[in-house]
Amino acid sequence: MRTLVISDLHLGSRLGRDVLRRPDVLDGLLGALEGVDRLVLLGDTVELAEGRPRRALAIAEPVLRAIGARLGAQRDVVVVPGNHDLALIRPWLRAHGGPQTVDARLPADAGPTLARVTGWLAPARVTVRYPGLWLADGVWATHGHYLDRHLLPDSAYGVTRGPLARRPVDRVTPRAYEHTRRRPSLTRAEARLAGVLPTPLARMAADALELARAASMPQMARRRTARRWSRLTVRLLGVQMQRASIPAIAHVAQRLGIDADHVIFGHVHRLGPLPGDLPERWTGPDGRPRIHNTGSWVYEDILLHHAGPAHPYWPGGAVVVDGDGPPRAVALLDHLPSL
Ligand SMILES: [Mn+2]
């Protein structure tokens, strides 16, 4: 059983950084489905947080139809919403008060927009899971936006009062991470900026948020790629948020009571671990679980800054889960020298 996990397609994003709308990039993904039994879309598949869902869905439709057609009726695709496409399952979340388990299975028509998206993926066999799913024994995958709750001061989320305020050893259900109404949310701030600012300012805001996300992930060993990063990027990386995302996602898994050897997430758009990454930085406390990131399918100017592949922020990342071996990060678009 071979599973290919991709995330953060952000199809239909206002700034057009979603590379899968390009035919040559889509061909690269379709080619990579050869020999794959199951495709997991691990969140932020469609950009529904920027306040222009009709346009985003119109751009997503042909891409998702092509993926469904290539998979065919004998293969599976799993849709796991993230923070930018949470609108797909909002009717279900409201009706159920949030997921009660870490791998809830939702009906493919749990909301009108979800029904359209899952319909486009036909004839592939579509299932919808949230907030994550077990891909194999000891391998759990989730989009990863729950980690945002551990990046900001707890008081910003009212965490000092709710169930997340209890001692770190206490277990919580995913519902504890869903209840953010009337509280600050990175996603909401991001969406508002992207939706209302004039394009040049929206671009700056998107860049700043990409930098913030990047700053929360480890850098590669300097010799391999760091010198290719812009000086500004390097300076902004590595201060307050550096290396915060991996401990935060490990913390999420611990709070949810997930006993995994491997946790796969997306959300921060940083493919890894790659050769040149320090393995000890890609784990939870005491070396378990090992953490893997799926990268993204968006082109982020400020992070790439004239760099080409191979680069941890080059679009086209994926994680392969295959048999009994550990999950491994793969780059599917390194054959495209420019995007
Ligand atoms: Mn996300």
Boltz pocket constraint, residues with backbone or C-beta under 6 A from the ligand:
constraints:
  - pocket:
      binder: B
      contacts: [[A, 43], [A, 44], [A, 82], [A, 83], [A, 84], [A, 143], [A, 145], [A, 266], [A, 267], [A, 268]]
      max_distance: 6.0
